[in-house]
Amino acid sequence: MFKKTLTVLLSLTLLLGIFTIAPRAEAFVDYDYEYIDQSAYPSSLAPNVITNVWIQIKNTGTANWYNSGDNVVRLGAGSVYGNSNQQRDYHSEFYDSITWSSDNRPVAISDAVVQPGESTHFQFNIKAPSTPGVYKAYFTPVADGITWMKDMGIYWQITVVSEGGSQNEGGESNSGISVSYLEMSPSDGFSVRSGDVSDFVISAHYTDSSVQDVTDMVTWNVTYGTGTGTMHTEIPGRFIAGGIGTCTITASFAGRSVSSGTITITPL
């Protein structure tokens, strides 16, 4: 009798354990969204200048979203797509101390409550960093106290120029600073299988010794040898290997160009 009772108790304990874990897993299903639109990248900004941005998303989960009380839905600073120091919940370099809730939470949703199927906005200020350069301000929606939502790498590109100067689309500054040379990473040749992708980063070195990531701004060209490939139309710097053989990649910006080493494309 004792053994039978013990067996029943153990079975109940295991079942209770399963049911207490399940709601935590469901949180990732309850909070989901669809990206709709966002404001354009700001034009060139002077250091520490504040600009206003917004993003519109749709509630595609099963939980209501709120902008006050417990478990508020906010925009959180950071993304897994950011730099190593821009991961989720980091202390953002774009923090506006006057309007942000904290240095890792710029704003809550604009509506008091957003039911499944409804849309809402996040609208807030971004403060330009104090050092000239090109930055990406990454953000990810979060239901505070419950879960981060899916990470799509949402960002605004912020171009900061010296006060009194401005930068045109060709990368040349009205203050007289120009591009000295371009640097491509990786710079050496390598092998990649047909259908695989490789990511390139282009840095512009200026005559004032400053360096800028211009991967989003260059013009790409793939020169075929015996092999083929193409550049991704939506992800700057991403090369998609095609036919077997060799090819090279060239990036051009502000009258300067840089080429990769020989890329060898091998069979799957």
N, C-alpha and C positions, 0 to 999 in steps of 0.2 A: 504493500500500500504506500509506504514511504517513497519507494523508488518511482512509482507511478505518479505520485503528487509532484515529486521533484522534476520529472520529465515534462509535465504539463506547465510548471512554472518557468522552466527554461524555454519552452516553446513560446509562451506568452511574452517573455522578455525579448526574445529575438524579433517577434512580430512588432512589438512596441518600438524597438530600435529602428526597424525599417520605416515605420510610419512617422517617427519623429525626425528622420533625416530627409524624407521626401519634400516637405515644404521648402527647405532651403534650396534644393535643386530647382523647384518650380519658380523661384524668384527670377531666374534668368529668362524664363518664358513670359512671365507677367510684365516685364519691363523691356519693351523693344520699340524701335522707331524706324521711320522711313525718312531719308533725307529728301527735302523738297527744293530748297534754294538758299542762297546766302548772298550777302552784299559783296560787291566787287572788291578786289584788293585796293587799298588806299593808294593814292599817288605818292610820290616821294615826300617824306616827312623830315622835318628838322628834328634833331635830338630832343627827346622829352615832350614832343607835341602829342596831344591827345586827339584821337579820331574815333568815330562811332561806327560800329559794325553790327550786323544782325544775321541770324540764321533761322530758317523756318523748317520745322520737322513735324511729322505726323505720328501720333500714338498708335502703334500697330500691335501693342501688347494687350493684356486683359485687365490691367490695373489702371485705376484713375491716377492722374498726375495732379499734384497740388503745388502752389507756390508759397504756402505758409503752413505752420504747424509741424507735425512730425513727418519724417520721410519726404522732405521736399525734393522735387526734381530740379536739379541745377545743371549748369554747364561747368564741368571740372577742368582744371588746367592739365594739359599733357596728353600724350598718346604714345602707344608702343611704336608708332612711326616716327616719332621725334628723335632728337639726339639723345645720347646717353643721359644727359642732364635735364631732359624734357619729358621724362616718363610721367605716367599719370600721378596726379596729386603733388607735383613739384611746386616750388615757390616761383611763380611766373615772373619773368623779366618784363612782362607787359602789364604788370599790376598797376592799377590806378587806385591809390589809397582813398580817394574821395568817394568813388562810386562802387567799387567792388565790395562784395561781402567779406572776402578775405583774400590773401595773396594766391590762393589756389581755387577760389570759387568766385568768378566774376558776377554771376547773376542767376536768379531762378527764372522759371518760365513766366511769360508775361500775363497769362490768364490764371484766374483763381483756381480753376479746376479744368482739366482736359481729359475727357472721356475717350475710351478706345474709338478710333476712327476719326477723331478730331485733330486739328492742327494748331500749332502755337509757335511763338517766337522766343528766341533769346536775343535781347538787344542790350548792348553794353559798350563801354569805352575801352580802347586799347591805348596804352601810353607807349610811345616809341622809346626804345632804349637810347642811352646817352651816347653810344659809340656808333659812328656811321658803318653801314653794311647792309646786307640783305638777310632778313630773319624770317622764320616761319613760326607763327603763333598757333600752337596746337591745342585742341580742346576735345573733350569727350563728355556726352551727357551722363549723368549719374543720379540715381535715386538714393540720396544720402541716407545712410543707416541700413540700406538693403543691398544694393548692387550697382556696379558700373554697368552701363549699357554697352552694346557692341561698339567696337573701336574702328571707325572708318578712316581715321587719319584726317579729320576735319582741321583745316588751318586757313589762316590769312597770311599772305606774304607781305611783309613790311619792309620797305626800302627806306633806310635812314641815310640822309646826306648831310654834309657839313652845313652849318648855318650860313645862309647867303648863297649857297650853291644848290643846284638841282641836277637831276640825272635823267637823261633821255633814254628812250627804249634801246638805243644802240650802246648804252653803257658808258657814254662820254659825259663828263661833268662840265657844267657851265662855269665852274670855278677854275678850269684849265687842267684838271686831272684827267688822264687818259689811261687806257689799258696798255700795259707794257708787254705782257704775254699771258697766254692761257696755259693751264696745267690740267691734264686729264688723269683721272684715277679710276681703274688701274691703267698704268701707262705701258706696261709690257704686254707682249703677245701672250695668248693662252689658248687652251683647247676647251671646247664646249660641245655638248651633244646636240644634235638637231632637235629643235623644239624647245630647248631649255632657254632660260633668260639670264642675262647678266646686266648689272646696274653700273653705270658710269657717272662720275661726278666731275664737273668742270669748275675750276676756280680761276677767277680773273685776278691777276696781279697788276696793281695800278702804280703809276709813276710816283705816288706819294707813299709807297711801300705798304698800302693797305691791301687786303685780300678779301674777295667776295665770292660766295657761291652763286654761280650764274647758270646752274644746270637747267633751271626753268626758262632761261632766256636765250639760249643758244639755238642756232640752226644746225640740224643734224643731217649728215649724208653718209650713206653706206656705199662703199665702192666694192663691187663684186670682183673676185678673182675667179677661182673655179667653184667657189661656194657663194651662198646668198644669205641674206638676213634683212631684218627691218627694225626700225625704231618704234616703240610703242607710242600710239597717238595720244594717250591720256596720262601716262606715267613718264615724266621727263627723265631721260638718261637710260631707259630700259631697252636693251637690245634683245631681240628674239631671233635665235639662230634658225636658219632655213636649210637650204640644200647643202649637201656635203662638199667640203672643199675649204677654201680660204677667202677672207674678205677683210676690209679695214673700215674703221669708222672715223669720220672727221666732224669736228664741232667748230662752228664759226660764230664770233661775237665781236662787235665793235671793231671790225676790220682786221681781226686776228683769227688765226685758225690753229688747231692742234689735232693730230691724228693718233689713233691707237697703234699698237703693234699689230702684227699679223694675227688674226683670229682664225683658228683652225676648227672647222665644224666636223664632228665625227658622227658615225651612225649611232642610233639609239642602242 
